[in-house]
Amino acid sequence: MKKILIIQSASIGDVILATPVVEKLHTTFPEAKIDLLVKKGNETLFTGHPFLNEVLIWDKRSRSLMNFDKLLHRIRKTRYDLIVNIQRFFLTGLMTACSGAKTKIGFDKNPLSYFFTLRVPHVISDSIHEVHRNLSLIASFAGPGTVRPKLYPTAEDSKRVESYRTPMFYTISPASLWFTKQYPAKQWISFIRMIPPGREIYLLGSRTDHALCEQIRIQSGSVYCKNLAGELTFLESAALMSKAKMNFTNDSAPMHLASAVNAPVTAIFCSTVPGFGFGPLSDDSATIQTNEQLLCRPCGLHGIENCPEKHFRCALSLPTEKLRARC
């Protein structure tokens, strides 16, 4: 193999969980040029990545179909030896089917998988992590074996957050794209008030999470709590998380960011469950869930915008003392 393309243009967490495929392919074909296709906004995860030749960017926000055509033309012109499509959506299936690549691999749930060279079963099971599902795409020639998600913060990323690295600090990433995956703000506030004085607490997130983090910071009343939402890049956040005493997250992208630098992480699962295969993979990791047996849980694979039962017991019944035990 000389030229390989991996396609994963979904959300940040999904892209991070695709990095084991990059690692495994590099190990199997060390001389190959490996490219990765992601949606616009996620490319900064791979600044300075040692095993990627190029990151192709798909801008889905404006003129998505026009940008799709441009990407497809570029892919066909490159004449890849291998395309690994990790997604199960029509457009990436069309991109793969029309790529002109010698070998095209993807999941059987992709609606255009009949045009692939190899169709791999996509199975949701309590014993299968998403990383294992992704690696199953290349197992026929790369062999078995688990690889942890991995990102590579640069020396500049580490230098940028050096001033925040006190002897004892925590990070909290309180936001999520989906309401039912997000531990409520009042619960985070209660937890912050339990943390012993003198330990720095950094609230992490994107610019859109800044208001939520500011609400939590102010209402917690903690002088040790700082709002860094929107101030750090993905890799800078990862560099900071790698040195934290503990990182507290929802079932969301920051959990995977921690796994990708083997940082200690405690992940809260509200409406979703670790059995879906998206749990943390750091050596020091734990998942926190409610003790209540709720017939409505889980209510979806990836979280939804509102609690269907209107009570949100999967989050509200989860005691903050469980988080305190991980400090």
Buried (B, 14 or more C-beta within 10 A) or exposed (E): BEBBBBBBBBBBBBBBBBBBBBBBBBEBBEEBBBBBBBBEBBBEBBBEBEBBEEBBBBBBEEEEEEBBEEBBEEBBEBEBBBBBBBBBBEBBBBBBBBBBBEBBBBBBBBEBBEBBEBBBEBBEEEEBBBBBBBBBBBEEEBEEEEBBBBBBBBEEBBEBBEEBBBEEBBBBBBBBBBBBBBBBBEBBBBBBEEBEEEBBBBBBBBEEBBBBBEBBBEBBEBEBBBBBBBBBBBBBBBBBBBBBBBBBBBBBBBBBBBBBBBBBBBBBBBBBBBBBBBBBBBEBBBBBBBEEEBEEBBBBEBBBEEBEEEEBBBBBBBBBEBBEEBB
